[in-house]
């Protein structure tokens, strides 16, 4: 049949036109909604990013937490008074030990990583990533006794770090360093006694930290590691006093130390610990030496603990963006 379309054709044409308009309107609505929401999403993302605390803010917050911890330390001391004991063994047993007075209450503003063996000898480090490509990275390691996993591991995880080792009781680093040429070439070892006075003709030669740095031509140490079997108390007192006299900040970014408290009373330890804090050192990690605790559990208290401190004075990569 020829001629104009019938009613069915008209209906189909009307329906198609209606659907086209609906699709067009829906498309416009979707595009409009996307355009409307995109700035909000971008703004939200930007706001979230900007809400991340800056380095100075994080450091200030940690300092406030440390300050509060200091108040709690002295409140606890006042509570026990002259009855305070390093390792209480009375009935009823008070729920504290010597190390309860010295919690690591400051937060490292970067990642905290264990470097070295999982056994006795590894140490907790603040901001290892900050040292990975630091061309001025320098480590002083005082006290070896043949265990050098920390030094070897740190060298492997960084590109430029150099390690200077000191110990009068051995003649070199341990096998962790000596058996790996790539590691060993970035180390120097000296059989020196690092102590409170300079006497270079003594046997073994005696050197202060300042004397060593001057002799090597160094002005700053990224990490100072110390494990000297109770000599740390007099050594660090001397270092702090030496730089206090000249009104200089301590010449290192962080201090990793094993504290040997056998025979030490609470008052003596508080005075020593606060000497470090007054010089700008803040403990950000501690780990009791459970190897020693297990070995001496029948005869001695668990009196050894490893502490990691960050130096909040001066200008270095851990506290400067």
C-alpha positions as CSV (number, residue, x, y, z in Angstrom):
1,X,0.0,0.0,0.0
2,X,1.5,3.3,-1.1
3,X,1.1,6.8,0.4
4,X,1.7,8.4,3.9
5,X,2.5,6.4,7.0
6,X,-0.3,4.9,9.0
7,X,-1.1,5.3,12.7
8,X,1.5,2.7,13.8
9,X,4.3,4.6,12.1
10,X,3.3,7.8,13.8
11,X,3.3,6.0,17.2
12,X,6.7,4.6,16.6
13,X,8.1,8.0,15.6
14,X,6.6,9.7,18.7
15,X,8.0,7.0,21.0
16,X,11.5,7.2,19.5
17,X,11.5,11.0,19.8
18,X,10.4,10.8,23.4
19,X,13.2,8.3,24.3
20,X,15.8,10.4,22.5
21,X,14.7,13.4,24.7
22,X,14.9,11.3,27.8
23,X,18.4,10.0,27.0
24,X,19.5,13.6,26.2
25,X,18.1,14.9,29.5
26,X,19.6,12.0,31.5
27,X,23.0,12.6,29.8
28,X,22.9,16.3,30.6
29,X,22.0,15.5,34.3
30,X,24.9,13.0,34.6
31,X,27.4,15.4,33.1
32,X,26.2,18.3,35.3
33,X,26.4,16.1,38.4
34,X,30.0,15.1,37.5
35,X,31.0,18.7,36.9
36,X,29.4,19.7,40.2
37,X,31.0,17.0,42.2
38,X,34.5,17.1,40.7
39,X,35.5,20.3,42.5
40,X,34.2,19.0,45.7
41,X,36.2,15.8,45.3
42,X,39.3,17.7,44.4
43,X,38.7,20.1,47.3
44,X,38.2,17.2,49.7
45,X,41.4,15.5,48.5
46,X,43.3,18.8,48.8
47,X,41.8,19.4,52.3
48,X,42.8,15.8,53.4
49,X,46.3,16.3,52.1
50,X,46.7,19.7,53.7
51,X,45.4,18.3,57.0
52,X,48.5,16.1,57.4
53,X,50.6,17.7,60.2
54,X,53.8,19.4,59.2
55,X,57.1,18.3,60.5
56,X,57.3,21.2,63.0
57,X,53.8,20.4,64.2
58,X,54.6,16.7,64.7
59,X,57.8,17.6,66.6
60,X,55.9,20.1,68.8
61,X,53.2,17.5,69.6
62,X,55.9,14.9,70.5
63,X,57.6,17.5,72.7
64,X,54.3,18.1,74.5
65,X,53.9,14.3,75.1
66,X,57.5,14.1,76.4
67,X,56.9,17.1,78.8
68,X,53.8,15.3,80.2
69,X,55.8,12.1,80.7
70,X,58.4,14.1,82.6
71,X,55.7,15.4,85.0
72,X,54.4,11.8,85.5
73,X,58.0,10.6,86.3
74,X,58.3,13.1,89.1
75,X,54.8,12.5,90.3
76,X,55.7,8.8,90.6
77,X,58.9,9.6,92.4
78,X,57.0,11.8,94.8
79,X,54.5,9.0,95.4
80,X,57.1,6.5,96.6
81,X,59.5,9.0,98.1
82,X,62.6,7.6,99.9
83,X,61.1,4.1,99.7
84,X,61.5,4.0,95.9
85,X,63.6,1.0,94.7
86,X,65.1,0.1,91.3
87,X,63.9,-3.5,91.5
88,X,61.2,-3.8,94.2
89,X,60.9,-7.1,95.9
90,X,58.6,-6.3,98.8
91,X,55.2,-7.6,99.9
92,X,52.8,-6.3,98.5
93,X,54.8,-5.9,95.3
94,X,54.6,-2.4,93.8
95,X,53.9,-2.6,90.1
96,X,56.9,-0.8,88.7
97,X,60.6,-1.3,88.0
98,X,63.5,1.1,87.3
99,X,62.6,1.4,83.6
100,X,59.0,2.5,84.4
101,X,60.5,5.9,85.1
102,X,61.9,6.2,81.6
103,X,59.3,5.4,78.9
104,X,60.2,6.4,75.3
105,X,57.5,9.1,75.2
106,X,58.8,11.0,72.1
107,X,57.7,9.9,68.7
108,X,60.2,9.8,65.8
109,X,58.6,12.0,63.1
110,X,59.7,9.4,60.5
111,X,59.6,5.6,60.2
112,X,61.2,3.5,62.9
113,X,63.1,0.5,61.6
114,X,65.1,-2.2,63.3
115,X,68.6,-2.5,61.8
116,X,70.8,-5.5,62.3
117,X,70.1,-9.0,63.7
118,X,66.8,-9.9,65.4
119,X,69.0,-11.2,68.2
120,X,71.1,-9.1,70.7
121,X,72.9,-6.5,68.6
122,X,70.2,-5.0,66.4
123,X,69.1,-1.4,67.0
124,X,66.0,0.7,66.3
125,X,66.7,3.7,64.0
126,X,64.6,6.8,63.3
127,X,64.2,7.8,59.7
128,X,66.4,5.3,57.9
129,X,64.9,6.5,54.6
130,X,66.3,10.0,55.3
131,X,69.8,8.4,55.4
132,X,69.5,6.2,52.3
133,X,70.9,8.8,49.9
134,X,72.5,11.2,52.3
135,X,76.0,11.8,51.0
136,X,77.1,13.1,54.4
137,X,75.8,10.1,56.3
138,X,78.3,9.2,59.0
139,X,78.1,6.6,61.8
140,X,80.3,6.3,64.9
141,X,80.0,2.9,66.6
142,X,81.6,2.6,70.0
143,X,82.0,-0.9,71.4
144,X,82.1,-3.9,69.1
145,X,83.2,-7.2,70.7
146,X,82.9,-9.0,67.3
147,X,79.1,-8.3,66.8
148,X,78.7,-6.0,63.8
149,X,75.3,-6.9,62.3
150,X,74.0,-3.4,62.9
151,X,76.9,-1.7,61.0
152,X,76.7,-4.2,58.1
153,X,73.0,-4.0,57.7
154,X,73.0,-0.2,57.8
155,X,75.6,0.0,55.1
156,X,73.6,-2.4,52.9
157,X,70.5,-0.3,53.3
158,X,72.1,3.0,52.4
159,X,74.1,4.3,49.5
160,X,76.7,6.5,51.1
161,X,76.9,5.9,54.9
162,X,80.3,5.3,56.3
163,X,80.9,3.6,59.7
164,X,83.8,4.4,62.0
165,X,84.2,1.8,64.7
166,X,86.1,2.0,68.1
167,X,86.9,-0.8,70.6
168,X,90.2,-1.5,72.4
169,X,89.3,-5.1,73.1
170,X,89.2,-6.3,69.5
171,X,91.2,-5.5,66.3
172,X,88.4,-5.2,63.8
173,X,84.7,-5.3,63.1
174,X,83.0,-8.7,63.2
175,X,82.5,-11.1,60.4
176,X,79.3,-9.3,59.3
177,X,81.6,-6.5,58.0
178,X,84.9,-8.3,57.3
179,X,83.4,-11.1,55.1
180,X,81.7,-8.6,52.7
181,X,84.1,-6.5,50.7
182,X,81.4,-4.1,49.5
183,X,80.5,-3.4,53.1
184,X,84.0,-3.4,54.5
185,X,85.2,-0.7,52.1
186,X,82.8,1.8,53.7
187,X,84.2,1.2,57.3
188,X,87.2,2.2,59.3
189,X,88.2,0.6,62.6
190,X,90.4,1.9,65.4
191,X,91.3,0.0,68.6
192,X,90.8,3.1,70.7
193,X,89.2,3.6,74.1
194,X,86.5,6.3,73.7
195,X,86.4,7.9,77.1
196,X,86.3,11.1,79.2
197,X,89.8,12.5,78.4
198,X,92.3,12.6,75.6
199,X,95.5,10.6,76.2
200,X,96.7,9.4,72.8
201,X,99.9,7.9,74.1
202,X,98.1,5.6,76.6
203,X,97.8,1.9,75.9
204,X,95.2,1.6,74.5
205,X,95.0,5.2,73.2
206,X,92.3,7.2,74.9
207,X,90.1,9.6,72.9
208,X,87.1,11.9,73.6
209,X,84.3,12.1,71.1
210,X,85.3,15.7,70.3
211,X,88.9,14.7,69.9
212,X,88.0,11.9,67.4
213,X,85.7,14.2,65.4
214,X,88.4,16.8,65.1
215,X,91.1,14.3,64.1
216,X,88.8,12.8,61.4
217,X,87.7,16.2,60.2
218,X,84.0,15.6,61.1
219,X,81.5,18.1,62.3
220,X,78.4,16.0,62.6
221,X,77.5,12.3,63.1
222,X,74.2,10.9,61.8
223,X,74.1,8.1,64.3
224,X,76.1,7.6,67.5
225,X,75.9,4.0,68.7
226,X,77.3,3.1,72.1
227,X,77.6,-0.2,73.9
228,X,80.4,0.0,76.5
229,X,79.3,-2.2,79.4
230,X,78.4,0.5,82.0
231,X,81.0,3.1,80.9
232,X,78.2,4.9,79.1
233,X,77.2,6.9,82.2
234,X,80.5,8.8,82.6
235,X,81.1,8.9,78.8
236,X,77.8,10.6,78.0
237,X,78.0,12.9,81.0
238,X,81.4,14.1,79.7
239,X,80.1,14.5,76.1
240,X,77.1,16.5,77.3
241,X,79.2,18.7,79.6
242,X,81.8,19.3,76.8
243,X,79.2,20.7,74.4
244,X,77.3,22.5,77.2
245,X,80.3,24.6,78.1
246,X,80.6,25.8,74.5
247,X,76.8,26.3,74.2
248,X,76.8,24.0,71.1
249,X,74.1,21.4,70.3
250,X,75.2,17.8,70.6
251,X,77.0,16.8,67.3
252,X,74.8,13.9,66.4
253,X,71.3,13.3,65.1
254,X,70.4,10.2,67.1
255,X,71.9,8.1,69.9
256,X,71.5,4.3,70.1
257,X,72.7,3.0,73.4
258,X,72.5,0.0,75.6
259,X,72.0,1.0,79.2
260,X,73.6,-1.2,81.9
261,X,71.9,-0.4,85.2
262,X,73.2,-3.1,87.5
263,X,74.0,-1.5,90.9
264,X,72.3,1.8,89.9
265,X,69.7,3.4,92.1
266,X,66.6,5.3,90.9
267,X,67.9,8.8,91.9
268,X,71.2,8.2,90.1
269,X,69.5,7.0,87.0
270,X,67.0,9.9,87.0
271,X,69.8,12.4,87.3
272,X,71.7,10.8,84.4
273,X,68.7,10.4,82.2
274,X,67.6,14.0,82.7
275,X,71.1,15.2,81.9
276,X,70.6,13.7,78.4
277,X,67.1,15.2,78.1
278,X,68.3,18.6,79.1
279,X,70.8,18.4,76.3
280,X,68.0,17.8,73.8
281,X,67.9,14.1,73.6
282,X,64.4,12.4,73.5
283,X,63.9,8.7,73.8
284,X,61.7,7.4,71.0
285,X,62.2,3.6,71.5
286,X,63.4,1.1,74.1
287,X,63.8,-2.6,74.2
288,X,64.8,-4.6,77.2
289,X,67.7,-7.0,76.7
290,X,65.8,-10.2,77.2
291,X,68.8,-12.3,76.2
292,X,70.6,-11.0,79.3
293,X,67.4,-11.3,81.3
294,X,67.1,-15.0,80.3
295,X,70.8,-15.7,81.1
296,X,70.7,-14.0,84.5
297,X,67.2,-14.7,85.6
298,X,68.2,-16.6,88.7
299,X,70.8,-14.1,89.9
300,X,70.2,-10.6,88.5
301,X,67.3,-8.3,87.6
302,X,66.6,-7.5,83.9
303,X,68.8,-4.5,84.2
304,X,69.9,-4.0,80.6
305,X,67.9,-2.1,78.0
306,X,68.5,-0.6,74.6
307,X,67.4,3.0,74.1
308,X,67.1,5.1,71.0
309,X,67.2,8.9,71.2
310,X,66.6,11.6,68.7
311,X,68.4,15.0,69.1
312,X,65.8,17.8,68.9
313,X,68.5,20.5,68.9
314,X,70.6,21.9,66.1
315,X,69.8,21.4,62.4
316,X,69.8,18.0,60.8
317,X,67.7,15.8,58.5
318,X,65.5,14.3,61.2
319,X,64.1,17.6,62.5
320,X,64.5,19.7,59.3
321,X,62.3,19.1,56.2
